[in-house]
Amino acid sequence: MANQNGDSALNRIFAYEQPFYSIFQHRRRQIIFGEKPDDLANAGSVSQRIWEQHQTYLQRLENFPLKKAVYYRQLQESTGVRSVRGLSEITGEDWSYIARVLRTLDLPAPIQEFLNTHREPAIVKHFHLRILLELVRLEDENAQLARFREMIEEIQVECPV
């Protein structure tokens, strides 16, 4: 089957560039098309351990207390439900958990801003609900900011707050 130029259909080569990376999991290689996630950019090869760490990071990021608190607040406004127990009925989550998450909105605005803009794995891992509630319990904004700076220095992240 030759065309007008005499080229065989079998001799054609198509060039297509698509970024991809490989994940080695359970002794198998899986090819993922697209760019590597930012937190995996420094990993030469993505082993099962690194992949599991990445999945844990994504799960923590999805369940980040400030993010959930904003969701609960928006749910309150959209449904007109004011009580935490009412939110509990809507979401199916424990009312005491919802109340604790909503308390994170009492953090000073600079702390909330910093945590919302810095989503690095070290920050997401360190600032879980218990730690954020520890900051809320300090009640004095200056004490909260000072303690927050100390925590940031402990995990060695640059803090403009």
C-alpha positions in Angstrom: 0.0 0.0 0.0 2.0 2.9 -1.2 0.7 6.5 -1.5 1.5 9.0 -4.2 4.9 9.7 -2.7 5.8 6.1 -2.6 5.8 6.1 1.3 4.6 3.0 3.0 1.9 3.5 5.6 4.0 1.4 7.9 7.0 3.7 7.8 5.2 6.8 9.2 6.3 8.1 12.6 4.2 10.4 14.7 5.8 12.6 17.3 3.6 13.5 20.3 5.0 14.9 23.5 3.2 14.3 26.7 4.9 14.7 30.1 4.7 11.6 32.3 6.2 10.0 35.3 6.4 6.5 36.7 5.3 5.1 40.0 6.7 1.8 41.3 4.1 0.2 43.5 3.8 -3.4 44.5 6.7 -4.3 42.2 4.8 -2.9 39.2 5.5 0.2 37.2 2.6 2.5 36.5 3.0 5.3 34.1 1.0 8.5 35.0 0.5 11.1 32.2 0.9 14.7 33.2 3.3 16.7 35.3 4.6 15.4 38.6 2.8 16.9 41.6 4.9 19.7 43.2 5.7 17.8 46.3 7.1 14.9 44.2 9.2 17.2 41.9 12.4 16.4 43.8 11.9 12.6 43.8 13.9 11.0 41.0 11.8 7.9 41.0 8.5 7.5 42.7 8.6 4.4 44.9 5.7 3.0 46.8 6.8 4.7 50.0 7.0 8.1 48.4 3.7 7.6 46.6 2.0 6.7 49.9 3.5 9.8 51.6 2.0 11.8 48.7 -1.4 10.2 49.1 -1.3 10.9 52.8 -0.4 14.6 52.1 -3.3 14.9 49.7 -5.7 13.4 52.3 -4.5 15.8 55.0 -4.8 18.7 52.6 -8.4 17.7 51.8 -9.2 17.5 55.5 -7.3 20.6 56.5 -9.2 22.1 59.5 -9.3 25.6 58.2 -10.6 24.4 54.8 -13.3 22.3 56.5 -14.2 25.2 58.8 -14.8 27.5 55.8 -16.9 24.7 54.3 -19.0 24.3 57.4 -19.5 28.1 57.7 -20.6 28.3 54.0 -22.9 25.3 54.6 -24.5 27.1 57.6 -25.0 30.2 55.4 -26.4 28.4 52.4 -28.8 26.2 54.4 -29.7 28.7 57.2 -28.8 26.1 59.8 -27.2 27.9 62.8 -26.6 25.0 65.2 -23.7 22.7 65.1 -26.1 19.8 65.7 -28.0 20.8 62.6 -24.8 20.7 60.6 -24.1 17.3 62.1 -27.5 16.0 60.8 -26.7 17.4 57.3 -23.1 16.1 57.0 -23.4 13.0 59.1 -20.3 13.9 61.1 -20.0 14.1 64.8 -21.2 17.5 66.2 -18.3 17.8 68.6 -15.8 17.4 65.7 -17.7 20.1 63.7 -17.6 22.4 66.7 -13.9 22.0 67.2 -13.2 22.6 63.5 -15.3 25.8 63.5 -13.3 27.1 66.5 -10.2 27.3 64.2 -11.9 30.3 62.5 -11.2 32.2 65.8 -7.5 32.2 64.9 -6.1 35.7 63.9 -6.3 36.6 60.3 -2.5 36.6 59.7 -2.3 33.0 60.9 -5.2 31.9 58.7 -3.8 33.7 55.7 -0.4 32.0 56.1 -1.9 28.6 56.5 -4.2 29.0 53.5 -1.4 30.2 51.2 1.4 27.8 52.4 0.2 24.3 51.6 3.6 22.6 51.8 3.6 19.1 53.2 5.5 20.1 56.3 3.0 22.7 57.2 -0.1 20.6 56.4 1.4 17.7 58.5 2.3 19.9 61.5 -0.8 22.1 61.8 -3.5 19.6 62.4 -6.7 20.2 64.4 -5.2 19.7 67.8 -2.3 22.1 67.2 -4.6 24.8 65.8 -7.0 24.4 68.8 -4.0 24.8 71.1 -3.4 28.2 69.5 -7.1 29.2 69.8 -7.0 28.4 73.5 -4.3 31.1 74.0 -7.0 33.7 73.3 -4.6 36.7 73.3 -3.8 37.5 69.7 -0.2 38.5 70.5 0.4 35.2 72.4 -1.1 33.3 69.5 1.1 35.0 66.9 4.2 34.5 69.1 3.5 30.8 69.6 2.7 30.4 65.9 6.1 31.9 65.0 7.8 29.4 67.4 6.0 26.5 65.8 7.0 27.7 62.3 10.6 28.0 63.4 10.5 24.4 64.8 9.6 23.1 61.4 12.0 25.5 59.7 9.7 27.3 57.4 10.0 31.0 56.6 7.2 33.0 58.4 6.3 36.5 57.4 3.7 36.7 60.3 
